[in-house]
Amino acid sequence: MREEPSAVAIGASAGAVEALLQILPALPAGYRLPVLVVVHVPRDRGNSLVSLFQTRCRLRVKEAEDKEETCPGTIYFAPSDYHLLVEADGSLSLSSDEPVHHSRPAIDVLFESAADAFGTGLVGIVLTGANQDGASGLKAVVEAGGMGIVQDPATALVPTMPRAALAACPAARQADLDGIISLLLELTAT
């Protein structure tokens, strides 16, 4: 039997806003997991994701802060130009280390650190995007015993990232956005 989930980590790039606008507002008030989100935001553009999602979601939405504890029912967006990591104690940290797959924040960095921290309790989700970021990270999630979910490439605005994730992690579940929402709701159903 799978361990009770501890956290959800989501990575997306091109087409991210459209996909996340379907998923995140569907999560109910009182959702029992923290949701960590990396979206590739260009360094020279301010991160407007928090303000965009705050008014549309029933959960608290904020930009992740260094050394912050994760709380259930909160959506944390990685700040522009910082990698978002999870420490062994489950707290968040930010890094300005080199970009990964030309991206900072990078999905792989979040997924790999969260897999180390949460192990079998992590759910990793790769959505639409135009590069390979997230593929090795999702593999790390599944190898740590967590659940890997990939947006069906046929439904992704840009299918490159989901295809790369499925190639690296064939055991991942594949679903359209409605299917991903259903899986997220099932995780906390009592």
Backbone as JSON, one array per atom type, in Angstrom:
{
  "sequence": "MREEPSAVAIGASAGAVEALLQILPALPAGYRLPVLVVVHVPRDRGNSLVSLFQTRCRLRVKEAEDKEETCPGTIYFAPSDYHLLVEADGSLSLSSDEPVHHSRPAIDVLFESAADAFGTGLVGIVLTGANQDGASGLKAVVEAGGMGIVQDPATALVPTMPRAALAACPAARQADLDGIISLLLELTAT",
  "N": [[0.85, -1.19, 0.0], [0.5, 2.22, -0.82], [2.22, 4.92, 0.72], [0.75, 7.58, 2.64], [0.42, 10.56, 0.84], [2.83, 13.27, 0.93], [3.51, 15.64, -0.33], [3.03, 17.61, -3.33], [4.66, 18.1, -6.38], [5.01, 20.18, -9.14], [5.9, 20.69, -12.5], [6.34, 22.86, -15.26], [6.45, 24.39, -18.53], [6.45, 26.01, -21.53], [3.16, 26.88, -22.25], [2.35, 26.55, -19.69], [0.79, 28.28, -18.02], [-1.84, 28.11, -19.0], [-2.37, 25.36, -18.57], [-2.03, 25.13, -15.77], [-4.02, 26.87, -14.91], [-6.24, 25.33, -15.21], [-5.77, 23.2, -13.46], [-4.91, 24.07, -10.76], [-6.97, 25.86, -9.66], [-8.94, 23.95, -9.3], [-8.41, 22.57, -7.02], [-9.6, 21.9, -3.8], [-10.6, 24.08, -1.04], [-8.88, 23.58, 1.99], [-7.31, 21.52, 1.06], [-5.03, 18.93, 1.65], [-2.28, 18.88, 1.16], [0.97, 20.38, 0.57], [1.72, 22.25, -2.38], [4.13, 22.44, -4.73], [5.5, 24.46, -7.18], [7.18, 24.79, -10.22], [7.71, 26.95, -12.8], [8.99, 27.8, -15.91], [10.11, 30.88, -16.0], [11.16, 33.73, -17.68], [14.22, 35.32, -16.78], [14.39, 38.08, -16.98], [11.84, 38.95, -16.73], [9.32, 39.88, -14.5], [7.88, 37.8, -11.96], [4.69, 37.12, -12.3], [2.98, 35.18, -11.58], [1.99, 34.51, -9.02], [0.17, 36.61, -8.35], [-1.61, 36.25, -10.44], [-2.73, 33.73, -9.9], [-3.67, 33.88, -7.26], [-6.23, 35.05, -7.02], [-7.78, 33.19, -8.24], [-7.67, 30.72, -7.06], [-8.62, 28.44, -4.41], [-6.9, 27.8, -2.49], [-4.14, 28.97, -0.45], [-1.82, 31.05, -2.09], [1.52, 31.64, -2.89], [4.8, 33.12, -3.32], [7.63, 31.11, -3.06], [9.81, 31.14, -0.23], [13.15, 31.42, 1.02], [14.25, 29.01, 3.37], [11.73, 28.5, 4.36], [9.04, 26.84, 5.98], [7.05, 24.17, 4.69], [3.54, 24.22, 4.22], [0.42, 22.53, 4.52], [-2.17, 22.81, 2.02], [-1.22, 25.02, 0.66], [0.03, 26.72, -2.15], [3.1, 26.94, -3.61], [5.05, 28.96, -5.56], [8.02, 28.87, -7.45], [10.43, 31.46, -7.23], [11.24, 33.86, -9.8], [14.25, 33.29, -11.54], [15.5, 31.78, -9.55], [16.43, 28.6, -8.31], [14.22, 26.25, -6.87], [14.32, 24.34, -4.01], [13.92, 21.42, -1.88], [14.62, 20.86, 1.44], [16.07, 18.33, 3.65], [14.48, 18.28, 5.93], [12.04, 19.0, 4.97], [11.63, 21.69, 4.59], [11.81, 24.68, 2.54], [14.25, 25.83, 0.16], [16.18, 28.28, -1.6], [18.14, 28.75, -4.54], [20.81, 30.14, -6.42], [22.3, 28.73, -8.18], [23.88, 27.44, -11.19], [21.93, 27.53, -14.26], [19.78, 24.81, -15.25], [19.19, 22.8, -18.0], [19.02, 25.18, -19.4], [17.45, 26.67, -17.73], [16.38, 28.48, -14.89], [14.27, 28.99, -12.45], [14.67, 25.39, -12.33], [12.95, 22.42, -13.17], [13.94, 19.83, -12.75], [15.72, 20.22, -10.6], [14.01, 20.9, -8.45], [12.38, 18.53, -8.36], [14.29, 16.46, -7.9], [15.44, 17.17, -5.4], [13.13, 17.22, -3.82], [12.35, 14.56, -4.04], [14.37, 13.32, -2.58], [13.77, 14.39, -0.07], [11.02, 13.77, 0.48], [10.56, 11.19, -0.46], [8.68, 8.26, -0.76], [6.38, 9.65, -0.39], [6.04, 11.66, -2.22], [4.48, 13.27, -4.98], [5.08, 13.73, -8.27], [4.64, 15.85, -11.04], [4.71, 16.33, -14.46], [4.11, 18.75, -16.81], [3.05, 20.42, -19.84], [5.58, 21.65, -22.11], [8.68, 22.85, -23.64], [11.22, 21.7, -23.54], [13.7, 19.4, -22.17], [13.56, 19.43, -19.44], [12.65, 18.21, -16.27], [12.43, 15.52, -16.9], [14.6, 13.8, -15.95], [14.29, 14.44, -13.29], [11.68, 13.51, -12.7], [12.13, 10.82, -13.02], [13.8, 10.4, -10.81], [11.94, 10.87, -8.77], [10.17, 8.68, -9.07], [11.98, 6.56, -8.74], [12.55, 6.92, -6.06], [10.33, 5.95, -4.95], [8.08, 7.48, -5.13], [5.12, 8.9, -6.73], [4.79, 9.25, -10.18], [3.48, 11.45, -12.56], [2.41, 12.33, -15.78], [1.48, 14.77, -18.11], [-0.63, 13.86, -20.76], [0.97, 13.73, -23.79], [-0.42, 14.25, -26.17], [-2.35, 16.03, -25.42], [-1.04, 18.23, -24.55], [-0.03, 21.63, -24.83], [2.53, 22.15, -25.75], [4.28, 19.39, -26.56], [6.87, 18.41, -26.01], [8.23, 18.29, -23.47], [6.53, 16.55, -21.84], [6.8, 14.21, -23.43], [9.57, 13.67, -23.21], [9.71, 13.18, -20.46], [8.14, 10.86, -20.23], [9.67, 9.12, -21.77], [11.96, 8.91, -20.19], [10.87, 7.89, -17.92], [9.0, 5.47, -18.06], [7.19, 4.23, -16.39], [5.56, 6.12, -15.32], [2.34, 7.55, -14.67], [0.02, 8.49, -17.17], [-1.97, 11.17, -18.14], [-4.75, 13.28, -19.14], [-5.49, 16.78, -18.5], [-7.86, 16.87, -16.94], [-7.84, 14.28, -15.92], [-5.52, 14.42, -14.37], [-6.33, 16.26, -12.44], [-8.33, 14.72, -11.2], [-6.72, 12.63, -10.12], [-5.19, 14.13, -8.28], [-7.18, 14.94, -6.52], [-8.05, 12.48, -5.54], [-5.85, 11.72, -4.06], [-6.07, 12.88, -1.54], [-8.47, 12.09, -0.65], [-10.64, 10.81, 1.83]],
  "CA": [[0.0, 0.0, 0.0], [1.27, 3.47, -0.94], [2.22, 5.82, 1.87], [-0.02, 8.83, 2.52], [1.27, 11.57, 0.2], [3.33, 14.38, 1.74], [3.63, 16.86, -1.12], [2.9, 17.54, -4.78], [5.58, 18.98, -7.1], [4.55, 20.33, -10.52], [6.8, 21.43, -13.37], [5.77, 23.17, -16.56], [7.14, 25.46, -19.25], [5.56, 26.62, -22.53], [1.78, 26.43, -22.06], [2.15, 26.3, -18.26], [-0.29, 29.06, -17.4], [-3.13, 27.53, -19.42], [-2.56, 24.07, -17.89], [-2.18, 25.35, -14.33], [-5.3, 27.52, -14.67], [-7.23, 24.27, -15.09], [-5.49, 22.3, -12.33], [-4.81, 24.64, -9.42], [-8.26, 26.31, -9.12], [-9.79, 22.79, -9.02], [-8.08, 22.01, -5.7], [-10.55, 22.47, -2.84], [-10.14, 24.67, 0.22], [-8.6, 22.49, 2.92], [-6.48, 20.47, 0.45], [-4.12, 18.58, 2.74], [-0.88, 18.78, 0.75], [1.59, 21.53, -0.07], [1.9, 22.1, -3.82], [5.34, 23.18, -5.12], [5.38, 24.64, -8.62], [8.23, 25.46, -11.0], [7.37, 27.34, -14.17], [10.1, 28.53, -16.51], [9.81, 32.31, -16.19], [12.4, 34.4, -18.06], [14.87, 36.08, -15.71], [14.18, 39.52, -17.13], [10.42, 39.28, -16.55], [8.87, 39.66, -13.14], [7.02, 36.63, -11.82], [3.33, 37.56, -12.0], [2.15, 33.99, -11.39], [1.29, 34.53, -7.73], [-1.0, 37.49, -8.44], [-2.55, 35.65, -11.39], [-3.42, 32.58, -9.32], [-4.25, 34.18, -5.95], [-7.66, 35.34, -7.11], [-8.48, 32.09, -8.9], [-7.52, 29.47, -6.3], [-9.17, 28.39, -3.06], [-5.76, 27.59, -1.59], [-3.21, 30.09, -0.33], [-0.84, 31.04, -3.17], [2.6, 32.55, -2.54], [6.13, 32.84, -3.84], [8.43, 30.38, -2.07], [10.87, 31.9, 0.43], [14.25, 30.62, 1.54], [14.13, 28.48, 4.75], [10.32, 28.49, 4.74], [8.41, 25.54, 6.2], [5.9, 23.94, 3.82], [2.27, 24.06, 4.93], [-0.66, 21.96, 3.7], [-3.12, 23.76, 1.48], [-0.54, 26.19, 0.13], [0.7, 26.57, -3.44], [4.35, 27.7, -3.6], [5.69, 29.14, -6.86], [9.44, 29.23, -7.43], [10.67, 32.83, -7.71], [11.99, 34.02, -11.05], [15.71, 33.26, -11.5], [16.01, 30.98, -8.42], [16.0, 27.22, -8.18], [13.48, 25.92, -5.65], [14.71, 23.02, -3.51], [13.35, 20.98, -0.62], [15.64, 20.35, 2.36], [15.75, 17.03, 4.26], [13.41, 18.45, 6.92], [10.83, 19.4, 4.27], [11.56, 23.14, 4.38], [12.2, 25.11, 1.21], [15.42, 26.69, 0.03], [16.35, 28.88, -2.92], [19.52, 28.7, -4.98], [21.11, 30.8, -7.69], [23.25, 27.89, -8.92], [23.78, 27.5, -12.66], [20.71, 27.0, -14.86], [19.72, 23.42, -15.69], [18.41, 22.86, -19.24], [18.88, 26.61, -19.72], [16.36, 27.21, -16.91], [16.47, 28.69, -13.45], [14.24, 27.69, -11.77], [14.59, 24.16, -13.12], [12.06, 21.39, -12.63], [14.75, 18.71, -12.25], [16.28, 20.58, -9.29], [12.93, 20.72, -7.46], [11.96, 17.13, -8.25], [15.33, 15.62, -7.3], [15.56, 17.49, -3.97], [11.88, 16.8, -3.17], [12.37, 13.09, -3.96], [15.22, 13.0, -1.44], [13.12, 14.8, 1.18], [9.7, 13.18, 0.73], [10.57, 9.78, -0.83], [7.45, 7.65, -1.27], [5.26, 10.56, -0.18], [6.03, 12.72, -3.22], [3.82, 13.13, -6.27], [5.7, 14.62, -9.24], [3.81, 16.01, -12.23], [5.31, 17.08, -15.57], [3.11, 19.27, -17.74], [3.47, 20.96, -21.13], [6.84, 22.38, -22.15], [9.43, 22.73, -24.88], [12.58, 21.14, -23.43], [13.81, 18.1, -21.5], [13.54, 19.63, -18.0], [11.64, 17.41, -15.58], [12.54, 14.09, -17.22], [15.44, 13.09, -14.97], [13.69, 14.67, -11.98], [10.56, 12.59, -12.51], [12.74, 9.5, -12.81], [14.24, 10.39, -9.41], [10.73, 10.74, -7.94], [9.68, 7.3, -9.15], [12.99, 5.69, -8.13], [12.46, 7.09, -4.61], [9.07, 5.34, -4.53], [6.97, 8.41, -5.28], [4.24, 8.73, -7.88], [5.06, 10.12, -11.32], [2.34, 11.71, -13.43], [2.8, 13.13, -16.94], [0.38, 15.18, -18.98], [-0.68, 13.16, -22.04], [1.55, 14.64, -24.78], [-1.41, 14.61, -27.18], [-3.18, 17.12, -24.9], [-0.17, 19.32, -24.12], [0.16, 22.7, -25.8], [3.84, 21.81, -26.32], [4.45, 18.03, -26.03], [8.27, 17.97, -25.88], [8.58, 17.95, -22.08], [5.88, 15.3, -21.44], [7.4, 13.06, -24.15], [10.88, 13.39, -22.61], [9.46, 12.59, -19.15], [7.67, 9.48, -20.43], [10.81, 8.32, -22.26], [12.85, 8.68, -19.05], [10.12, 7.28, -16.82], [7.84, 4.83, -18.67], [6.25, 3.77, -15.36], [4.72, 7.24, -14.89], [0.96, 7.58, -15.14], [-0.21, 9.48, -18.2], [-3.36, 11.61, -18.05], [-5.03, 14.64, -19.57], [-5.58, 17.67, -17.33], [-8.96, 16.43, -16.07], [-7.36, 13.08, -15.23], [-4.56, 14.86, -13.35], [-7.14, 16.83, -11.36], [-8.95, 13.58, -10.48], [-5.69, 11.98, -9.32], [-4.84, 15.01, -7.16], [-8.28, 14.91, -5.54], [-8.04, 11.14, -4.93], [-4.73, 11.61, -3.11], [-6.43, 13.33, -0.2], [-9.81, 11.61, -0.3], [-10.6, 9.96, 3.03]],
  "C": [[0.89, 1.25, 0.0], [1.11, 4.3, 0.33], [1.34, 7.03, 1.59], [0.88, 9.88, 1.89], [1.64, 12.71, 1.15], [3.33, 15.7, 1.0], [3.42, 16.56, -2.59], [3.9, 18.53, -5.37], [5.16, 18.99, -8.57], [5.57, 21.14, -11.29], [6.17, 21.64, -14.72], [6.58, 24.29, -17.21], [6.16, 26.07, -20.24], [4.16, 26.02, -22.41], [1.42, 26.23, -20.6], [0.93, 27.01, -17.7], [-1.64, 28.45, -17.74], [-3.4, 26.22, -18.68], [-2.82, 24.27, -16.4], [-3.49, 26.05, -13.99], [-6.44, 26.51, -14.65], [-7.04, 23.49, -13.79], [-5.62, 22.98, -10.98], [-6.14, 25.17, -8.87], [-9.21, 25.15, -8.78], [-9.51, 22.18, -7.65], [-8.95, 22.7, -4.65], [-9.88, 23.15, -1.65], [-9.93, 23.52, 1.2], [-7.8, 21.35, 2.31], [-5.3, 20.2, 1.37], [-2.64, 18.5, 2.38], [-0.33, 20.13, 0.33], [1.82, 21.22, -1.54], [3.05, 23.02, -4.22], [5.37, 23.26, -6.64], [6.6, 25.37, -9.18], [7.69, 25.69, -12.41], [8.58, 28.11, -14.69], [9.65, 29.96, -16.81], [11.12, 32.99, -16.57], [12.91, 35.32, -16.95], [14.53, 37.56, -15.77], [12.71, 39.93, -17.01], [10.04, 38.99, -15.1], [7.93, 38.47, -13.1], [5.63, 37.09, -11.37], [2.41, 36.38, -11.7], [1.36, 34.04, -10.08], [0.04, 35.41, -7.83], [-2.05, 36.93, -9.39], [-3.38, 34.55, -10.72], [-4.11, 32.87, -7.98], [-5.76, 34.37, -6.02], [-8.46, 34.19, -7.7], [-8.49, 30.79, -8.09], [-8.15, 29.59, -4.91], [-8.08, 28.15, -2.02], [-4.95, 28.88, -1.5], [-2.16, 29.95, -1.43], [0.25, 32.05, -2.82], [3.87, 32.18, -3.28], [6.93, 32.17, -2.73], [9.53, 31.28, -1.53], [11.92, 30.95, 0.98], [14.01, 30.26, 3.01], [12.69, 28.45, 5.26], [9.84, 27.05, 4.94], [7.26, 25.38, 5.21], [4.66, 23.69, 4.67], [1.26, 23.41, 3.99], [-1.56, 23.07, 3.16], [-2.51, 25.04, 0.98], [0.15, 25.83, -1.18], [1.91, 27.51, -3.42], [4.9, 27.77, -5.02], [7.16, 29.49, -6.65], [9.6, 30.66, -7.92], [11.43, 32.81, -9.03], [13.49, 34.04, -10.75], [16.3, 32.58, -10.27], [15.53, 29.55, -8.55], [15.27, 27.07, -6.86], [13.86, 24.5, -5.26], [13.96, 22.72, -2.22], [14.48, 20.38, 0.21], [15.16, 19.03, 2.99], [14.61, 17.13, 5.26], [12.09, 18.91, 6.3], [10.68, 20.89, 4.08], [12.09, 23.47, 2.98], [13.51, 25.88, 1.25], [15.5, 27.16, -1.42], [17.83, 28.9, -3.25], [19.67, 29.47, -6.29], [22.2, 30.04, -8.44], [22.97, 27.98, -10.41], [22.44, 26.96, -13.16], [20.87, 25.52, -15.26], [18.77, 23.4, -16.89], [18.06, 24.31, -19.59], [17.81, 27.28, -18.85], [16.77, 27.36, -15.45], [15.27, 29.56, -13.09], [14.15, 26.52, -12.76], [13.73, 23.13, -12.39], [12.88, 20.25, -12.04], [15.29, 18.99, -10.85], [15.22, 20.4, -8.2], [12.61, 19.25, -7.27], [13.01, 16.28, -7.54], [15.47, 15.9, -5.8], [14.3, 17.06, -3.21], [11.81, 15.27, -3.05], [13.24, 12.64, -2.79], [14.51, 13.29, -0.12], [11.86, 14.0, 1.5], [9.61, 11.7, 0.35], [9.24, 9.3, -1.39], [6.24, 8.57, -1.13], [5.15, 11.65, -1.23], [5.25, 12.32, -4.47], [4.44, 14.18, -7.19], [4.89, 14.66, -10.52], [4.54, 16.86, -13.25], [4.21, 17.45, -16.55], [3.79, 19.75, -19.03], [4.79, 21.72, -21.05], [7.68, 22.01, -23.35], [10.86, 22.24, -24.72], [12.55, 19.83, -22.65], [13.69, 18.21, -19.97], [12.38, 18.84, -17.38], [11.78, 15.92, -15.8], [13.38, 13.34, -16.19], [14.9, 13.29, -13.56], [12.54, 13.73, -11.7], [11.07, 11.16, -12.3], [13.21, 9.36, -11.36], [13.06, 10.22, -8.46], [10.27, 9.29, -7.9], [10.68, 6.33, -8.52], [13.0, 5.78, -6.61], [11.15, 6.5, -4.07], [7.87, 6.25, -4.63], [6.16, 8.11, -6.53], [4.61, 9.74, -8.96], [3.84, 10.22, -12.21], [2.82, 12.63, -14.55], [1.56, 13.49, -17.73], [0.48, 14.41, -20.3], [-0.14, 14.11, -23.11], [0.56, 15.1, -25.84], [-2.29, 15.77, -26.73], [-2.36, 18.33, -24.48], [-0.04, 20.37, -25.22], [1.5, 22.51, -26.52], [4.24, 20.44, -25.73], [5.88, 17.58, -25.74], [8.6, 17.5, -24.46], [7.85, 16.68, -21.61], [6.47, 14.07, -22.15], [8.74, 12.67, -23.54], [10.69, 12.72, -21.25], [9.01, 11.15, -19.27], [8.79, 8.58, -20.93], [11.74, 7.97, -21.1], [12.18, 7.85, -17.96], [8.85, 6.62, -17.36], [6.8, 4.36, -17.66], [5.32, 4.89, -14.9], [3.31, 7.08, -15.44], [0.83, 8.72, -16.15], [-1.68, 9.88, -18.15], [-3.52, 12.99, -18.68], [-5.24, 15.5, -18.32], [-6.72, 17.28, -16.4], [-8.57, 15.19, -15.28], [-6.37, 13.43, -14.13], [-5.31, 15.46, -12.16], [-7.77, 15.71, -10.53], [-7.94, 12.86, -9.59], [-5.32, 12.81, -8.1], [-5.94, 15.0, -6.08], [-8.33, 13.56, -4.83], [-6.95, 11.01, -3.86], [-5.12, 11.95, -1.68], [-7.84, 12.91, 0.19], [-9.72, 10.68, 0.91], [-11.57, 8.82, 2.93]]
}
